[in-house]
């Protein structure tokens, strides 16, 4: 059945004054709509600026024939896909490196002794190496005089046009330059989907993982990519002591993101990629909340 909402509203402006509406009626999808959604719609529909406090009053859902498109009908909003693993106490990301210790510095129980009744807080304490969870590498990780996290511009971490190149680990553990040809990769974040993340947090994850060859890294560098990510234990072959992929990419100031996940949820292209770390001085690697943003047209 068609549902409409009838309501009054009051909107006040931060620079003084306000407007009021009485017995407004709007078409809605579903059986209810929040006060915030109503207020947001009124502000947007009227093109109001400098809006402060808003009030929705005497709201009532009624059954009445729709006269136009429901205001809360789902539109082609952006879809955000989380590409990061969860970091928890005791998680081993890389064999030989210590797991993070995540605990209370101030527990809720202890905070009750500090604050008045009914008020409590928790302050966490984290001890970990920078290579934990899903993390980003910048040049300082490999090169003493390379840019650290505080020196890399935000634009290098944020809303990069992305592309996914799929090379299943069951097909080939070694990703060569041949796997990367015939794609539009210049100035993009290139995400290598191998499917290795299915082994995350298991003993199998740390051995015989898929990796890029040096020739693949050189090809990506020469094509002018902005960032390279992979859903594997390391972007390099860890059986030896050299790390040519890190050397090649970071030497060209091409960022690296390792231990991605959920790449199977992404289309080949038509999305942007972000992986933003804190602004630390003297640190070349740190965990990120990596994510892809798909516009409504690309869902």
N, C-alpha and C positions, 0 to 999 in steps of 0.2 A: 504494500500500500504506500501511497505517496505521503511523505512526512515533511512538515514544515516546522520551523521554529519561530515563535513569537516572543519578543523581548523588548525591554527598554535598555538604553545604554547612556553612559556618561563618559566623556573623554576630556581629560584636562591636559593642558599644554605646559611644558617646562618653562616657557617664557610668559606664562600668564594666560588666563581665559580658558574657555572650553566650549564644548558643544554637547547637546543632549538629543536623544531620539526616543520617541514613545511609540510602542506597539508596532515595532518593525516586524516584518515577516520575510523569511528567506527559505528557499527550498534546501533540503539537506538529503544526503544519502545515508541510509541506515536509520536507526531509531534514536540517536542522540548526537550531540555535538558539544564540545567543551566550551567554557566561557572564553578561554584564551583563543581558541580557533575563531570564535565569533568576533572578538575584539580585533584580532589580526586582520580578519577579512574587512571589517569596517574601515580600519586605518588604511589598508592597502587600496580598497575600492574608492575611497574618497581622496586618496593621495595626500594624506595628512603628514605633516612634519612636526618635529619638536614635541612628540607625544610623550606624556608622562603617565600618570595613573589612568587606568581604564576600569570601568565597572559595567558588568552585565547584570541587569536586574529583571526580576519577574519573568524569568525564562520559562517557557512552556512549549512542549512538543505537541503539535496538533496534526491531525490527519486532514489533508487538504490537497487538491490536485496541484501538481507542480506546474509552475508557470514558466520556469526556465531551468537551466542546468544546475544541479545541486552544487552549493558552494564548496562542500567538502568532498566532492568526488575526486578520486585519486587521479593525479595528473602524472605526466612524465617526469617525476622528480628524480634527482640524482640518486644512484644506488652506490653505497659504499661497501666494498668488500675487504674484509680484514685479511691480510696476508702474513700475519705475524703469529708466532707460537707464543703461548702463555709462559711467562717466567714465574716459577714458584720455588719455594725453599727446597734446596737439595737437587735441583735440576742440573744434570750434566749435559753441557752443550758440546764440549770438546774434551775428549779423553786426555787426562794429564793436567787439565786446568781445574781449579777448585770450583765446586758448586756454590751458588749464591746462598747466603744466610739471610733470611728475611724474618724479622721478629719485631716485637714491640720495643721501642725506646721508652714510650710512656703508654702503658696499658689503660684501657677504659676504667678498670677497677682502681688503679692508682690515681687516675685523674679525678675520680670522685672525691679524693681527699683534698684536692686543690681548689675545685670549683663548687659553687653552691648546688644544693640538691636539685636533681633533674638535669644538670649540665655535665656532660662528659665528652672526652675527646680521645682519639688514638693517634699517636705519632709513631710512625714506623721507622725501623732501622734496617738498612740494606748494606751488606758487605758482599762485593762480587768483583770479578775481573770484568773488563770491558767487553770481552768476547763471550757474551752470554745471550742466549735466546736468538731472536732474529736481529742481526746487527749490521751496521753500515761501516765500511772501511773508507777512509779518506787518505790522501797521500802521506800524511805524517805516520800512519801505521807502518809504512814500508820505508819511507825516506826521512832522514833526520831533519832536513830543511823543507820538507813538504808541508802543505797546509794542514793545520789541525782542524778540529771540529769548529772552533770559534772563528776560523779564517775562511771557511767555505761559505759562499753566499747562500742565503735561503733559497734563491731561485734554483740552485743546483739540487735541492732536496725535494722540491715541491711542484706538484701539478705538471710533471714531465709527460709529454705525449709518449704512450707506451705501446709496446708490441710484445706478444708472446710467441716464442719459437719452441715448438714441442719436439723433444727428442727423448722418447721413453727410455728409461734405464734398462728395460728388458730388451731393447733393440740394440743399444750401444752405450757402454759406460763412458766412452771417449767421445766428446763433442768437438768436432773439427770445424775448420773454416767452411768445408763443403756443406755442413748442416745449416750454415748461416747465410748462404747465398740465396739470391732471388727473393729477398725481403727488403722492405723499405725501412731502413734502420737509422739513417743519418739523423742526428740531433734527437734521438729517442732513448727512452729507458728500455733496454732489451732484457726481457725476463725469460730465462731458460726453464721450461717446464719439463722436468724429467720424471716426476712422480715419486722421487725418493723420499719425500716427506711422509709417506705412509709408514716408514720405519722410525719416525721421530721417537726419541726417548726409549729406544730399544738398543740392545747390544749390536744389532745388525747395522744400525745407522752409521756407526763409526768406521766401518771397513768396506772397501771396494765400492765406494760411492762414485757416482758419475761426476765428471769434471771436464773443464775446457782444456784444449791443447794450447801450446804457445802460439801455433799458427792461427788458431781461432781468435786469440787475444789480439794478435797483430792485425788481423782482418778487421775486428771491431774498432780498434784504434784508428786504423787508416780510413775507415768509413765515417769516423767522427761521431760515434755514439756518445751519449751523455752519462749513462749509467748502465751497469750490467748486474742483474740479479739472478740467483739460482736457488732452487729448492733442495739443495744438497748440503752435505757436511762441509764441503769446501769447494771453492771454484777451481782450485788447483789439484793436481794429482799429489796426494800426500805420501805416496810410497817412497819418494826420494826426499832430498833436503833442499832442493831448489823450488822456487815458487815463481815461475816465469809469467803466469797470468797476472798475479798481483803486481809484479814488477812492471809489466807492460802497461796495464791499465792505469794503475795509480801513478806511474811515471808520466802519463799523459793527462793526469788529473781527471780520470774517468772513475767515478765512484763505484764501489762494489757492495752489493747487499747479499749476504749469505743466510741460509736457513729460512728461506721463504716457505710459505705453505698456501694451499687453496688455489694454486694457479689454474687448476682444472675448472674453476668457476668463471674464469675470464674468457672473453672472446679473443680472437687473434689480435685485434686492434680496436680502436674506437673508445679508448679509455685513457685516463691520466693516472700517473703513479706518483705517490709521495712516500717518503721515508725520512722523517725529521728527528734528529737526535738533539739532546741538550747542547747548549753552547759552552762546551768545556775547552779551556786552554790547556795545551800540552797533552791532549788525548787524540788518538787517531782512529779509534773504534768505539762504538757504543750501541746498545740496544735501541731499536726504533719500533714505532707502531707503523709498520708498512701497510699501505692500503692502495686500492685502486678505486677510482671514481668513474662510474658509467653514467652517461646521460640517459634520460628516459628513452631516447630513440634507440639506444644500444642494449637495452635490457633483454 
